Amino acid sequence: MHNFLDALELIQALTPAQPVTLDRPQAATRAARFFVDRFPGKSLYAVKANPSPDLLRVLWNAGITHFDVASIAEVRLVAETLPEATLCFMHPVKTPEAIAEAYHTHGVRVFSLDCREELDKIVAATGAPEDLTLCVRLRVSSEHSELSLASKFGTELTEARDLLMATRQAADSLGICFHVGSQAMSPHAYVQALDRVRAAIVDASVTVDVIDVGGGFPSAYPGMQPPPLEDYFAIIERTFESLPISYSAELWCEPGRALCAEYNSIIVRVDRRRGEELYINDGAYGALFDAAHIGWRFPVRYLGDTRSSTMADFAFFGPTCDDIDYMAGPFPLPADIKAGDYIEIGMIGAYGAAMRTAFNGFGTSDHYTVGDEPMQSMYTGEARPHWRADNVVSITR
Ligand SMILES: Cc1ncc(COP(=O)(O)O)c(C=O)c1O
C-alpha cells in the first residue's frame, strides 16, 4: 500500500471519490509508549475503541501486551493477530459459550463480572479452575466524563460486599474494576471512584490483588482540552497506594480512546453545498457516528490553498438518505468552500474508524499511511492544537 507524506499529497495523487482513512502508526506508537513508560501499572488496550489488526500490531510493537476484549469476536481477533498477547474479557455480561471458548480455546484467564449470576456462569463455563482472575466491576459516577458509562454496568456499593466475598472464593486472584466514563475531563474522577473502591474493600474485608481503573483517559478535541495525562497518572498512583491492599497488588488501566484517537483521520469530499451545510461522503453511519449522534466536535481543515482565508461555521450532511445523517458541528472552514473540495477530519481513531457500516451502500474506505502529525495531540507536550491558526493547510511546503 502506497504511503503518503500527508493528506494533501494524497488527494493530489488520487483525487479520491470515496472517503479515505489515514493511518498514523507513529502517533499510536507514541501514545502506547507514553502509557507503557509512565502509567504506574499495566496498560490494557480496550480493543473496542479501534480493532484494526494493523493498529493492534503497532500497539504490541510499542509494548502493549495486554488487551481488554469485550466479545468473542474480539477475543478471536486478538488471539489470531497477536498469539502471545494476554487477553482480559472485561464485558460484565457474557454468554456461557463465549466464556467457555475464551477459557478453553484461547487461554483467557481474566474475566469481569458485576453480579452473582455472572460469577456462577463464569465458574460453570470454565469448570471451576484454580487459575481465574476475576474482577468485580463497581458502579461509579460518570459526572466528570463526556460520555457516561454509569447506568449499564457495575454493582452498587451496597451489594459489593457479598459479591466480593463470593468472588474471592472462586478466584485465584481478585480484582476490582470500574469505568469513570469516556473522555474524563478531570483526574478527580478517578479519585472519587477509588474512594468507592476503598469503601467496598473495607466493607467486605477481602484481600484484593488487582485494582483496574478502566478507561476514560481523554484525548484533545475542539472545545475539549483536558489536563495533561501525567496529572491523571500521578493522582491515580497516590490514591492507589493509600488503599488497604497488599504490597503485591497490581494496578491496571484499560485505555481505549487515549491510545488510538490520534491514529486515524479521514479525508472527505464535498458533494454539494447548500448555504452553510456541506453534503460530504462520510457521516452518521460511517466514521462520524459520534459527530452525528452525540454532537462530538472533531477538528477539520480544508485541503488546499485556493479558498478564502475568511472562515465560516458549517454543518455536514452524510451520504445516506436519512435526515439524522447530519452533523451539526460547527465545523470552521473557508467561507467559500464548494463542491469538489476536500476536507480532512481529524481524531477519528477512537470510536470513529471502528463504527463504519455499509448502510445505504456507503461505508467503503481505503486506508493509507501518512507520516505527518495528527491534528491534535496529548503527547507532544504542547497545549495548543497542531493545525495552523487559520485552520487551512497551505499547498506550498
Ligand atoms: C470495560 C471498558 N474498558 C475500557 C473502555 C475504554 O474506554 P475509553 O475509550 O474511554 O478509554 C471501555 C469503553 O467503553 C469499556 O467499556
The ligand as an ORCA input file, in Angstrom:
! r2SCAN-3c Opt
* xyz 0 1
  C     -14.762     -2.063     30.142
  C     -14.187     -0.960     29.329
  N     -12.875     -0.691     29.434
  C     -12.283      0.278     28.714
  C     -13.013      1.040     27.819
  C     -12.302      2.103     27.047
  O     -12.725      3.355     27.437
  P     -12.050      4.694     26.876
  O     -12.084      4.585     25.399
  O     -12.872      5.774     27.436
  O     -10.638      4.720     27.399
  C     -14.399      0.832     27.704
  C     -15.205      1.660     26.807
  O     -16.394      1.558     26.680
  C     -15.002     -0.209     28.470
  O     -16.315     -0.470     28.377
*
